[in-house]
Amino acid sequence: MDDTQRQPRAKVCMMTSVHLPFDGRIFHRAAKSLARAGYEVVLIARHNKAETVDGVRVVPLPEPRNRLHRMTKVLWRAYRLAVRENADVYHFHDPELMLVGLLLKRRGKRVIWDVHEHYPNSILDKFYLPKPLRRIVSLSFDRFERTVVRFFDYVIYTTPFVGQRYRSMKVRSGPVENYPIFQLSRTFTRQPQDRIIYLGAMARIRGLVEVIEAFALVAQKHPSWELDLVGSSRPASFEQELRDLAKKLGVETKVKFIAWVPYQEKERFSAQASMGIITYLPYANNTSCLPNKLFDYMLGGLPVVASSFPLYQDVVESSHCGLLVDPARPEKIAGAMAYLIEHPQEARQMGENGRQAVLKTYNWEKESQRLLRIYEEVLQ
């Protein structure tokens, strides 16, 4: 074994104070890809123990008691742990970690800011903030970020819409999209049943009220079908609200609530469904980002019913993998669901079209090469 095989290329410290340690983008895509490429990878994240998983050493952060605790004491703990690691590159994933990134830059470290969303837009959708305050916070964040982002070595973003902000700031930046990892794809035999599936966090702005209302219309004509909602609720009380709505509409026995499952298990649920639903409502952040679950459905061979946003349209129409609807109108969602139910051969072809599009274009195996090129550029 030669020296290049024995020694890691460089030490990378990934950081998140918001996401779970085994997040799809952070752990399964970025961290594991870097580890396979020969980097020593450490992940500082909220976890209950120190452990090494798939070549990535996880350094635990404590669970915050509340948002204030997370953005003060937990943040300071994250910084101290980061300094202790003495990495060559620090790669952080949350806006609140920009302050940590600046402190690490003062120590002469290379720092990458990984932007998951259009954050000024996402702040406008924060319902826990009073509405007049949201615009003030959004504008303040935008100004703060524009001031500090030039100190970072690279900005990674998702979708061209988000990228426009950073190109206008004239900082070194580039896209790394959240495409699915088809090498994680297991050999689950497709056994589609009369099921419509929704994967991911359940929140009001993701259109789940309208989805249940639409499904209630469909169930009148197609009583054998069920709707599976797979994921956690934000806030937790929202799930009960959805359950109450399903009961009111007479479909409580046909709407299944399934707790959050690990990243690798999503395919098992997709293999048992016949279509995927992703009708996010037209809030600012929803229209500016492409959600992972769109590509997860496509990888699973599911035809999709999706919001008629331009970003979604670019993928769904070019791939001929589903139907686009106005997400605020349950009758339109119901019409698309019913069409796919009543045209099973066309629905299967849409599903196959989507899967082929992922295998050829929208996959992490290709996208990871961009990440590795960015690291080579930063280290040079």
Helices and strands as residue ranges (DSSP letters): H 3-6, E 11-15, I 24-31, H 32-36, E 40-46, E 51-53, E 56-61, H 67-69, I 70-74, H 75-85, E 89-92, G 95-97, H 98-106, E 110-115, H 119-124, H 131-148, G 149-151, E 154-157, H 160-168, E 173-175, G 182-184, E 195-199, G 204-206, H 208-221, E 226-230, H 237-248, E 255-258, G 263-265, H 266-270, E 275-278, H 284-288, H 292-299, E 304-307, H 310-319, E 322-325, H 330-342, H 344-360, H 364-379
